[in-house]
Amino acid sequence: MADAGGEPDEAERVRNEIRVERELTATHRVVRFAVGANHGRNWRLDKYLTAVWPTISRSLIVRWLERGAATIDGAPAGARMKLRPGMLVVVHAPLPERDAGDGDPPPLEILLHDGGLLVCNKPVGQLAHQAGKTMTGTLLDQVQEWFAARGGRREEVRLVNRIDRDTSGIVLMSLDVKTHVRLAAAMEAGDLHKEYRAICHGRPQPPAGAWHDPIGEAGEHTIARCVRADGQEAWTDYELLEEAPDGAFSLLRLLLHTGRQHQIRVHASHHGLPLVGDWVYGSACAELPGQALHAAVLALPHPRTGQELRIEAPLTASLRSLWAQLRAGGRPTALALSAEQRSKLGLKDAPRLLRPSWLSEEEFAELEKEASGRADVGSVRRSGGPDVRTSEDGGFDPRTPGRPDVRT
C-alpha cells in the first residue's frame, strides 16, 4: 500500500532488487547486501534498512546504528549516511536477551539425517527460524547447536522450507552448500512434493479438486493474507479423506504446487472451509493454539544419489485427539481472541500489549508512539470467515542462508 509519496511501493522495489544474505549467530543476526542501482537512490542508511527490514521499527534500527551496528564498505556508518549503488552494507543487529520464563525448546526430532540432508519434525508452537522478537529456541537454533556439537559449522545450516509456528510437521534443511544448491534446484524444478493434513469446518464440494485463487496482502497492519485478483499465482490440490457426522468437519489431504504465505489457510477459508483453530481466517479454539494443519509427507530425489525419498510424519497427538472428538460428533471449544491476536489482526480496539523484557520503558513508549501515528486501519473481508480489520510456502532463494521465503 503506497502513501502519497509512493514510498511503501519504492521500499518493496528495493527489497525485490537486492540480494540479502542473512546469518544468525549466538548473539547477533547479521545482514549483508550491496545497495541496488535503481531503487532507493540517495536514501539514507536508516531509511534503506527500514525497506530491507520491514518488520523492524525504524526507530529501533536507528538505535542499532547509533551503537555502531553497521559498516559500509568496511567502515563504520551512521544513520544519516547517504547510499550509492554498489556499496556493501553489513549490519550486526543484537539479539534480545531470552526471557527467563521462555523455558527450553522441545526436544529435537530428526526424521532423516543423510550426509548434508536433514529432515526434522517441528512441533506446534515452535518457530522454524528467528522472527520478530523471537531470536532463540527456534528449530534453526536447535539444529545449528546440534550440528556444531558434532563438529559442523553453524553457518552451514540452512532451511530449505519452513512452516508457521502453529503448523506441525516436516521441515527440510541442508548442512552444506552443495546439498543446499541441489535441493534448491530440485525445488525450482518442482521435484519436491509436500503433502499436508488439515481439519476444517464443513465438507468440500466436490470432495476432490484444485484451488487456483491468487493470494496477496490483506492490508498493511494485519498478518492476514487474502484472495485478490492482483495477487500471486497459487495452486493447492485437495482431497477429502474422512468426514465427521453431517459433514460438519472434514479431514483433508492437501498438496502444494506453489508456496504462498498462508496458502492452504487462505484457500480453505476462501472456499468456506476455514481450518479448525485458525484464529486468523476462522475462529480460535481451546483444543489447539492455532490452525489444525500438519506437514505430513515430503517426497524428493536424494540430493546426492537421485534416489526417490519419501518421509512421513504422523499426526500429532493433539490433532489425533481433536479428530476423534469431531468424528464422534463433538465440537471444538470456541475461544475469544487474545489481546496479542487482536493486535496482530490490526483490530482497532486491540488492548495495549505488554512491554517485552528486552525493550526499556523509554524504547517501548517510543515504538508505541511511532505505531500510533500510522494510518487508521480499514476493513477487508476474509472469505469463509468473519471480517479482518486491515492495516505469515513463496519461492525459495538459494542465496539467502538460514531463512527462506517459504511459508504455509
Phi and psi in degrees as a GROMACS rama.xvg file:
@    title "Ramachandran Plot"
@    xaxis  label "Phi"
@    yaxis  label "Psi"
@TYPE xy
-101.783  146.194  ALA-2
-88.7206  -169.76  ASP-3
-59.7944  -32.9352  ALA-4
-87.0874  -7.33177  GLY-5
76.8339  13.4306  GLY-6
-63.9106  -41.2464  GLU-7
-58.1954  -37.7211  PRO-8
-65.9909  -40.3225  ASP-9
-66.211  -36.9456  GLU-10
-62.1561  -39.9758  ALA-11
-65.8299  -36.9123  GLU-12
-65.9336  -37.0761  ARG-13
-59.5781  -48.2845  VAL-14
-61.5561  -37.2826  ARG-15
-75.0275  -21.906  ASN-16
-84.2461  -35.5325  GLU-17
-98.567  160.085  ILE-18
-106.561  119.83  ARG-19
-106.406  128.905  VAL-20
-100.865  133.108  GLU-21
-122.907  143.573  ARG-22
-142.849  139.876  GLU-23
-115.078  118.87  LEU-24
-103.614  -177.108  THR-25
-67.4111  -24.0406  ALA-26
-122.494  -17.3632  THR-27
-141.25  157.013  HIS-28
-105.979  130.056  ARG-29
-111.285  131.744  VAL-30
-124.215  132.424  VAL-31
-129.9  138.042  ARG-32
-163.484  157.942  PHE-33
-99.4638  134.498  ALA-34
-60.7905  134.386  VAL-35
-71.0949  164.49  GLY-36
-91.1976  -20.7149  ALA-37
-113.487  -25.512  ASN-38
-126.313  151.336  HIS-39
67.8478  31.0359  GLY-40
-64.9676  132.205  ARG-41
65.0303  15.5492  ASN-42
-70.585  152.142  TRP-43
-71.9955  159.598  ARG-44
-59.556  -44.2328  LEU-45
-63.3478  -38.5216  ASP-46
-68.3397  -41.7265  LYS-47
-64.4117  -41.9549  TYR-48
-65.6231  -32.6897  LEU-49
-64.602  -34.7142  THR-50
-70.1623  -41.6618  ALA-51
-67.2729  -34.54  VAL-52
-118.267  69.3068  TRP-53
-66.564  -18.1868  PRO-54
-87.319  -3.1698  THR-55
-107.837  134.296  ILE-56
-63.0608  142.185  SER-57
-62.2299  -37.6146  ARG-58
-64.9187  -35.4713  SER-59
-68.9756  -39.4138  LEU-60
-60.9445  -42.1074  ILE-61
-61.1745  -40.7341  VAL-62
-63.3511  -39.7659  ARG-63
-59.7118  -45.3998  TRP-64
-65.3957  -38.0846  LEU-65
-63.7559  -24.495  GLU-66
-95.8703  13.3002  ARG-67
81.0552  30.1142  GLY-68
-78.3113  -15.9073  ALA-69
-120.784  149.566  ALA-70
-129.679  151.517  THR-71
-125.272  120.708  ILE-72
51.9606  36.8092  ASP-73
87.0228  -6.22057  GLY-74
-106.753  146.312  ALA-75
-55.7341  142.629  PRO-76
-133.775  139.272  ALA-77
-100.042  172.9  GLY-78
-62.4985  -33.1366  ALA-79
-86.2929  -2.27163  ARG-80
-66.3282  130.221  MET-81
-80.7315  139.604  LYS-82
-99.256  148.396  LEU-83
-124.341  151.479  ARG-84
-53.669  138.374  PRO-85
90.6348  -13.8731  GLY-86
-59.6617  138.708  MET-87
-95.0373  116.308  LEU-88
-106.15  130.422  VAL-89
-127.904  127.493  VAL-90
-121.999  128.286  VAL-91
-107.181  92.1367  HIS-92
-86.1512  125.171  ALA-93
-67.5289  140.497  PRO-94
-80.272  142.717  LEU-95
-66.5645  150.588  PRO-96
-67.7144  142.992  GLU-97
-74.1969  133.091  ARG-98
-65.2307  141.963  ASP-99
-62.1063  -27.8295  ALA-100
-85.8661  0.717221  GLY-101
-67.7009  -29.3035  ASP-102
74.471  173.901  GLY-103
-83.0907  147.891  ASP-104
-67.097  160.377  PRO-105
-65.0266  159.362  PRO-106
-58.4889  144.295  PRO-107
-72.9643  125.851  LEU-108
-111.184  112.504  GLU-109
-101.067  123.388  ILE-110
-88.4037  -32.125  LEU-111
-156.406  131.821  LEU-112
-133.485  116.097  HIS-113
-143.542  99.7342  ASP-114
63.6873  -121.976  GLY-115
-87.7157  6.21156  GLY-116
-102.857  132.048  LEU-117
-138.537  131.235  LEU-118
-123.812  124.141  VAL-119
-115.004  158.627  CYS-120
-109.101  102.511  ASN-121
-81.9912  132.426  LYS-122
-80.7584  163.939  PRO-123
-63.6698  140.778  VAL-124
95.0441  -6.94061  GLY-125
-107.758  134.011  GLN-126
-74.3263  145.64  LEU-127
-71.1235  -35.9425  ALA-128
-147.996  169.402  HIS-129
-59.195  141.034  GLN-130
-160.061  142.01  ALA-131
57.7979  -126.336  GLY-132
-93.0978  -2.39798  LYS-133
-91.1004  103.65  THR-134
-114.707  -9.03491  MET-135
-131.335  164.547  THR-136
76.6654  8.77642  GLY-137
-82.3638  166.648  THR-138
-61.6077  -40.6204  LEU-139
-61.2829  -42.725  LEU-140
-54.6587  -50.1237  ASP-141
-60.3494  -44.6153  GLN-142
-69.1144  -37.7064  VAL-143
-61.1542  -43.016  GLN-144
-66.2508  -42.4877  GLU-145
-61.294  -43.2861  TRP-146
-69.593  -41.3751  PHE-147
-63.3243  -37.1353  ALA-148
-65.3292  -17.9641  ALA-149
-103.325  15.9519  ARG-150
90.3284  4.28155  GLY-151
-85.2061  172.838  GLY-152
-99.9847  126.234  ARG-153
-53.0081  -42.3165  ARG-154
-69.1757  -12.3882  GLU-155
-77.5348  -17.7255  GLU-156
-77.5008  126.535  VAL-157
-135.877  144.563  ARG-158
-80.1179  137.066  LEU-159
-97.9458  -37.8939  VAL-160
-137.058  169.256  ASN-161
-143.82  160.083  ARG-162
-131.237  160.307  ILE-163
-66.2432  162.713  ASP-164
-53.0852  -45.1648  ARG-165
-93.7645  7.69737  ASP-166
-97.4093  132.449  THR-167
-99.516  165.111  SER-168
118.662  -152.773  GLY-169
-75.1443  130.047  ILE-170
-128.089  128.734  VAL-171
-96.9249  134.531  LEU-172
-136.059  158.251  MET-173
-119.579  151.451  SER-174
-116.349  2.90759  LEU-175
-155.52  162.566  ASP-176
-64.9789  -41.9074  VAL-177
-60.0288  -45.3724  LYS-178
-64.0277  -40.4125  THR-179
-60.3186  -45.405  HIS-180
-63.5581  -41.4823  VAL-181
-67.3261  -39.58  ARG-182
-66.9639  -37.1099  LEU-183
-60.893  -43.7233  ALA-184
-64.7541  -38.9249  ALA-185
-64.6982  -38.6351  ALA-186
-67.9774  -44.0226  MET-187
-60.9766  -33.5219  GLU-188
-82.6761  -2.54496  ALA-189
76.6997  25.0295  GLY-190
-93.477  -0.49025  ASP-191
-100.706  120.51  LEU-192
-111.718  123.639  HIS-193
-119.036  121.66  LYS-194
-109.69  142.745  GLU-195
-123.187  158.277  TYR-196
-117.625  138.809  ARG-197
-142.666  149.38  ALA-198
-111.265  123.099  ILE-199
-124.953  162.263  CYS-200
-74.7385  137.308  HIS-201
84.6491  -175.424  GLY-202
-129.028  127.217  ARG-203
-69.2027  142.275  PRO-204
-129.268  117.992  GLN-205
-70.1706  170.035  PRO-206
-68.9692  -11.2077  PRO-207
-147.003  146.236  ALA-208
173.005  -157.853  GLY-209
-139.687  145.372  ALA-210
-112.359  127.422  TRP-211
-121.261  21.7155  HIS-212
-73.0665  129.813  ASP-213
-68.7846  147.294  PRO-214
-124.553  137.549  ILE-215
-146.626  -171.922  GLY-216
-70.5907  145.154  GLU-217
-94.0518  -13.3701  ALA-218
161.495  167.107  GLY-219
-72.9352  -32.39  GLU-220
-110.811  21.7837  HIS-221
-132.798  149.347  THR-222
-80.6075  -7.70353  ILE-223
-70.1253  150.411  ALA-224
-114.017  171.677  ARG-225
-154.077  162.877  CYS-226
-78.4343  127.463  VAL-227
-149.827  149.02  ARG-228
-60.8435  -32.0228  ALA-229
-96.435  15.9592  ASP-230
-79.7472  -179.642  GLY-231
-80.0005  147.732  GLN-232
-56.6315  135.822  GLU-233
-144.31  136.956  ALA-234
-139.426  118.182  TRP-235
-127.936  125.427  THR-236
-90.2801  143.037  ASP-237
-133.562  156.021  TYR-238
-150.436  132.271  GLU-239
-75.8091  122.073  LEU-240
-95.7209  -45.1125  LEU-241
-149.065  159.619  GLU-242
-136.806  150.414  GLU-243
-80.6206  168.72  ALA-244
-52.8607  139.797  PRO-245
62.4297  14.86  ASP-246
66.2507  22.4096  GLY-247
-68.001  -31.1581  ALA-248
-142.385  154.213  PHE-249
-137.718  148.003  SER-250
-102.359  120.773  LEU-251
-112.325  148.262  LEU-252
-103.553  130.588  ARG-253
-129.764  139.402  LEU-254
-123.457  124.546  LEU-255
-89.9035  131.404  LEU-256
-105.962  -23.9093  HIS-257
-125.74  176.083  THR-258
-139.251  75.521  GLY-259
-91.6113  160.107  ARG-260
-57.9527  126.841  GLN-261
57.7769  29.0876  HIS-262
-55.5121  -52.8593  GLN-263
-61.231  -43.9007  ILE-264
-64.5491  -42.665  ARG-265
-66.7068  -46.8963  VAL-266
-60.9347  -46.9467  HIS-267
-61.0921  -45.923  ALA-268
-63.9015  -41.6283  SER-269
-60.6524  -30.2499  HIS-270
-97.9755  21.3325  HIS-271
76.4016  22.8786  GLY-272
-129.703  54.222  LEU-273
-58.5689  142.466  PRO-274
-68.8691  143.415  LEU-275
-61.1758  132.829  VAL-276
82.9863  -2.42665  GLY-277
-81.7009  95.6936  ASP-278
-73.1074  -14.3112  TRP-279
-79.5793  -42.7719  VAL-280
-115.523  1.53028  TYR-281
-148.807  -112.43  GLY-282
-144.976  149.019  SER-283
-76.1917  155.688  ALA-284
-140.722  157.486  CYS-285
-74.2299  -21.2275  ALA-286
-75.2296  -23.5542  GLU-287
-137.667  151.279  LEU-288
-77.2345  -15.241  PRO-289
-163.23  -151.984  GLY-290
-65.4462  144.825  GLN-291
-82.543  77.5762  ALA-292
-139.223  134.346  LEU-293
-139.57  126.67  HIS-294
-79.3072  102.033  ALA-295
-98.0076  -31.9394  ALA-296
-139.944  137.436  VAL-297
-131.143  125.186  LEU-298
-121.149  133.724  ALA-299
-161.838  157.741  LEU-300
-77.0815  138.093  PRO-301
-59.1763  130.362  HIS-302
-63.5941  -18.2261  PRO-303
-103.172  -44.8638  ARG-304
-98.3417  -20.2088  THR-305
81.9534  -4.61497  GLY-306
-64.8502  139.34  GLN-307
-69.9104  127.957  GLU-308
-111.032  144.201  LEU-309
-134.32  117.775  ARG-310
-115.916  134.106  ILE-311
-123.937  144.531  GLU-312
-124.016  118.209  ALA-313
-66.3076  157.314  PRO-314
-54.8233  144.74  LEU-315
-67.7528  160.33  THR-316
-59.0114  -38.6032  ALA-317
-67.0763  -37.8506  SER-318
-71.946  -37.9867  LEU-319
-63.0361  -42.176  ARG-320
-64.613  -42.9973  SER-321
-62.7142  -44.7684  LEU-322
-65.9868  -37.292  TRP-323
-61.6183  -40.5566  ALA-324
-63.7736  -45.0851  GLN-325
-72.0127  -37.757  LEU-326
-66.4867  -26.0008  ARG-327
-84.7222  4.76176  ALA-328
98.5799  3.27219  GLY-329
-76.9821  176.466  GLY-330
-131.528  148.664  ARG-331
-69.2666  152.469  PRO-332
-87.0249  115.752  THR-333
-68.9154  144.55  ALA-334
-129.055  146.957  LEU-335
-76.6497  155.569  ALA-336
-67.7656  142.312  LEU-337
-78.278  169.647  SER-338
-60.4598  -40.5091  ALA-339
-66.6767  -41.0342  GLU-340
-64.4222  -42.167  GLN-341
-62.2833  -38.6915  ARG-342
-64.7318  -42.6593  SER-343
-66.4452  -25.4108  LYS-344
-88.2513  -2.1704  LEU-345
73.0064  25.0227  GLY-346
-68.9052  131.623  LEU-347
-65.6877  -25.0707  LYS-348
-97.3033  17.9853  ASP-349
-63.0198  131.078  ALA-350
-64.133  160.167  PRO-351
-63.3973  132.295  ARG-352
-79.0309  155.25  LEU-353
-73.4437  147.637  LEU-354
-73.3854  126.794  ARG-355
-67.6645  148.526  PRO-356
-63.6898  -23.0409  SER-357
-84.9873  0.147245  TRP-358
-111.826  136.679  LEU-359
-71.6329  164.468  SER-360
-57.6058  -42.1712  GLU-361
-64.8431  -43.7875  GLU-362
-65.0825  -41.5551  GLU-363
-64.7608  -41.9849  PHE-364
-61.9724  -39.4746  ALA-365
-65.3782  -41.2493  GLU-366
-66.6469  -39.3453  LEU-367
-63.3978  -41.285  GLU-368
-63.0864  -41.7398  LYS-369
-62.8397  -43.0551  GLU-370
-66.6322  -37.2614  ALA-371
-69.0816  -18.5355  SER-372
-83.5785  -4.79715  GLY-373
-74.8778  166.057  ARG-374
-63.0833  148.335  ALA-375
-62.0588  151.125  ASP-376
-88.0303  137.687  VAL-377
-89.0971  -154.239  GLY-378
-135.858  134.604  SER-379
-127.871  132.59  VAL-380
-75.2513  128.865  ARG-381
-91.3094  115.926  ARG-382
-62.0343  133.333  SER-383
80.6726  6.60367  GLY-384
-157.196  -176.816  GLY-385
-70.881  173.292  PRO-386
-66.0964  147.911  ASP-387
-112.208  129.486  VAL-388
-81.6418  120.942  ARG-389
-84.9026  -161.113  THR-390
49.8839  139.9  GLY-394
-65.9563  154.317  GLY-395
-90.7677  135.626  PHE-396
-114.805  106.969  ASP-397
-65.7365  -11.1358  PRO-398
-85.8144  -9.40315  ARG-399
-106.941  98.7538  THR-400
-71.1888  150.944  PRO-401
83.7881  -50.1718  GLY-402
-127.773  109.862  ARG-403
-85.7219  177.92  PRO-404
-93.0666  3.50071  ASP-405
-80.2047  127.698  VAL-406
-143.679  153.469  ARG-407
